[in-house]
Amino acid sequence: MRAVAVSPHLDDAVFSAGAALSALVRAGWAVTVVTAFTAGLPEPRGFALACQTDKGLAPEVDYLALRRAEDAAALRRLGVPALVHLPFPEAPHRGYASAPELFAGVRADDDVAMALAPALAEQLEGADLVLAPLGLGGHADHLQVLAALGDRPLVRWHDLPYALREPVPPGAHPGPADAEDTARKLDACAAYATQLGFQFGDEATMRARLAAVPERFDRELTV
């Protein structure tokens, strides 16, 4: 059995569904994480540059290369054997000019989903299970991934950390994931060193907050 998790960014699948991915691996599934937006610009400017300098990274650092390496390390910690980094630029590199704009819906001139759709279709060929975000928080990149996936059947995760600020959707079934899978998830999340301060403050806070989150998605997935 083959499962494919479609992650908008280089951390979304692990932050949101790392325990489920670990459970799938331990149950013998062939798991692949496909990340849509992993290509940076050679000389980022404006908001795109600020997205790395506000994390303490110098302008000359290849930010996306660093994040791709973090992603590979995180998935190794989960035991996920396969990852695919698609060469599409994330929203700040497509002209979104501020943090509020990222969460204000998809811009009329942003047609990246049209190119992303066939690339994802190729990666999902033969998949028995497709995992993807629910779209909580309204980040443009998450919405574009869902648009590119179209109407195919999906098992969806609650987008973390955005879901921490959202009400529990109707029909959700709170409950802890397996302790071993949760521990692997938290260790994998720690690999995203460039993101921990921005998203959580520090690693200890990340571990505390994600350990306390009801693993709504993981509870719903039976393997």
C-alpha positions, 0 to 999 in steps of 0.5 A, a space after each residue: 500500500 502506498 501513501 502520499 502526503 502532499 505538503 505545501 511547505 517544507 515542514 507542513 506535513 510533519 508539523 501537522 501529521 507527523 504522528 500519522 506518517 510514523 504510524 503508516 511507516 510502522 504499519 508497513 505502508 510505502 510513504 512519500 512526502 511530496 512538497 510543492 513549494 521548495 524553489 527559492 530565488 537566487 537573489 530574493 528581495 523585499 518580503 521574500 528576503 525578509 522571510 529569511 532575515 527575520 529568522 536570523 539568516 544572512 541574505 547570502 544564505 540559500 534559505 530554501 536549500 537549508 530548508 530542504 536539508 531540514 526536511 530530509 532530516 525530519 523525514 529520516 527521523 520519522 522513517 519516511 523513505 521517500 521525499 519529493 521536492 517540487 520546483 515551485 516557488 512559495 508565495 513570497 517568491 511569487 510576489 506576495 508582499 506581506 504576511 497579511 497578504 499571505 493569509 488574505 486568499 489567493 491573488 487573482 494573478 497567481 496561477 501556480 495551481 495550473 502548473 502544480 496540478 499535473 506535477 502532483 498528478 504524476 506523483 500521486 499515480 498509483 497512490 492508495 491514500 492521499 494526505 493533504 491539508 485542510 486549509 485552516 488559516 487560509 495561507 495562499 500556498 495551502 489553498 493553491 495545493 488544494 486547488 491543484 489537487 482538485 476533487 480527488 479523494 483526500 484524507 486531510 490534516 489540520 494545518 499546524 500551527 495555524 489550527 492552534 488558532 482555529 476552532 475545532 471543526 464539527 465532526 472532529 474526534 479529539 484524542 491522543 496519537 500513539 505515544 511512540 508516533 507522537 515522540 517521533 513526530 516531535 523529534 522530527 519537528 525539531 529538525 526544522 530549526 529555521 522555523 521553530 523560533 518564528 512559529 513557536 518561540 523555541 523548541 521546548 515550546 514547540 514540543 509542549 504545544 504540539 504534544 498538547 494538541 488533540 491529534 484530530 487527524 491521527 485519531 481519524 486515520 486507521 492503519 
